[in-house]
Amino acid sequence: MGELIGCLIAGYLCIYLPWRASQKEESRKRQDMYNNLNKKSVDEMEKWRK
């Protein structure tokens, strides 16, 4: 029984945590991309106003 619990914990640490970290990194990249696009569109609007 103890081995089973240990195996489950090891699986959690080896599989779930790296997956979670990559999800966060991906969402951060997507957020940066959207922010960059918004900045470019604002710059374009400023150009047209002048």
C-alpha positions in Angstrom: 0.0 0.0 0.0 2.8 2.4 0.8 4.5 1.6 -2.5 1.3 2.5 -4.4 1.0 5.8 -2.6 4.7 6.6 -3.2 4.3 5.7 -6.9 1.2 7.9 -7.3 3.1 10.8 -5.6 6.1 10.3 -7.9 3.8 10.2 -10.9 2.2 13.4 -9.8 5.5 15.2 -9.4 7.0 13.9 -12.7 3.9 14.4 -14.9 1.5 16.9 -13.5 3.9 19.6 -12.3 5.9 19.9 -15.6 2.6 19.9 -17.6 1.3 22.7 -15.3 4.4 24.7 -15.8 4.3 24.4 -19.5 0.6 25.5 -19.5 1.5 28.6 -17.5 4.4 29.4 -19.9 2.2 29.0 -22.9 -0.5 31.3 -21.5 2.2 33.9 -20.7 3.4 33.7 -24.3 -0.1 34.1 -25.6 -0.7 37.1 -23.3 2.5 38.7 -24.5 1.5 38.2 -28.1 -1.9 39.9 -27.5 -0.3 42.7 -25.6 2.1 43.2 -28.5 -0.7 43.3 -31.0 -2.7 45.8 -29.0 0.4 48.0 -28.7 0.8 47.9 -32.5 -2.8 48.7 -33.2 -2.6 51.7 -30.7 0.5 52.9 -32.5 -1.3 52.7 -35.9 -4.2 54.7 -34.5 -1.9 57.3 -33.2 -0.3 57.6 -36.7 -3.6 58.0 -38.4 -4.7 60.7 -36.0 -1.7 62.9 -36.7 
